[in-house]
Amino acid sequence: MEYQYANRMEIFGLSPIREVLKLAADPSYISLAAGSPSPASYPVKEMKEIMDRLMEEQPVRMLQYGVSEGYAPLQKALKDRMREKYQTGTDEDRILITSGAQQGIESFAKAFLNEGDGVICEDPSFISALNAIRCYNGARLIGIPVDDDGMRIDLLEEALKREKNIKFIYTINTFQNPTGVTMPLERRKQMLELAKKYHVMILEDAPYFELRYSGEYVPTLKSMDTDGIVAFVGSLSKIIAPGIRVGFLMAPQSVIKKVTKSKQIGDVHTSTLMQAMSCEFLTKYDVDAHIDRICKMYRESRDVMLEALSDIDERVRYTRPDGGLFLWAEMPEGYSAEELQDRMLEKGKVLMITGPAFAATPGRFTNCFRLNFSMPTHENIRRGVDVLKECVKEYLR
Ligand SMILES: Cc1ncc(COP(=O)(O)O)c(C=O)c1O
């Protein structure tokens, strides 16, 4: 049989990240390539306790179909937490529980994008979100370069003036994936003003915003939104565990109604058991102390990586993130991160992710790479960065 796949499958190709992560599963490699939180951060004992209790006390509720909007006690727990702790969300906003933040982004794109519509995003950005957007009727991605303060606002305004049919701005404004940078308050306000002026929505994707290791908290865009122009995507992947697949979308009621339909055709609802377990963890355990512990662990790993990088060839520029899981490095133009990766594999079996995997504009970031510090041990961070520095020295000679 010759299978006739849909054209949209051409968009995806083979994910370079997945291919690298296959190698990373081999313990003889040192991986600075991961995109995931550390297993040492998972609350295994607590989740087991909760699961046993739920299955003992309410087995039918846990195993029965649920409603697409989500498990009501979890919706309330998330709404309360976002309101009380982060002043985010208004009486008009509702919460849709999604199967990971990824589904929140995908369902939002599905609900909003018509043929030829445009979406503005940071360039580089999170590849799975970009693919979810590209998938809908060939939506156009307009990538805006990022500096140390996130998306360049001057270039955002130029794009809003120039481009037709922009539906929304997709931004990861806190500890961005892949660059690790955070947009300061002043620029957030400017972004919000521009969105209002040009009548486009903002999809604020914030899976890392609670993982801060230094610097001051910056309010979410959603907390400043009085016009229902911002939809906020959150995730429990990085503060509980990614395998539970629980995330959420917070937006005005009418938006949530539409996006719920779009989620419903994907998977009916998110696993009731996982939602109920998340809810118990958020409401009956000290989740803030748990997040503090994770932050302490990642702060140490980040510092080990920054210390190890401090004497790298000065022509390599890199970000110094205040939180999240990654930093981003850039060699001078003309040098290839692929070539550097090959040398690192040969010299010491060290893996990273090269820049083009994150490009909204194909062909960009060939000289860049992303390094992860949440997964490797301190020793492997030092050994991996030593190999990186030696290879950079030889390559840039
Ligand atoms: C920026 C960004 N958004 C969304 C996600 C998806 O998270 P989830 O596991 O909640 O689907 C990730 C995962 O790495 C991410 O980096």
The ligand as an ORCA input file, in Angstrom:
! r2SCAN-3c Opt
* xyz 0 1
  C       7.578     26.952     26.208
  C       6.860     25.664     26.401
  N       5.521     25.631     26.294
  C       4.834     24.500     26.470
  C       5.470     23.315     26.769
  C       4.646     22.063     26.904
  O       4.501     21.719     28.208
  P       3.525     20.544     28.664
  O       4.389     19.445     29.171
  O       2.698     21.151     29.752
  O       2.695     20.157     27.499
  C       6.871     23.295     26.891
  C       7.555     22.032     27.192
  O       8.725     21.882     27.220
  C       7.576     24.497     26.698
  O       8.916     24.558     26.788
*
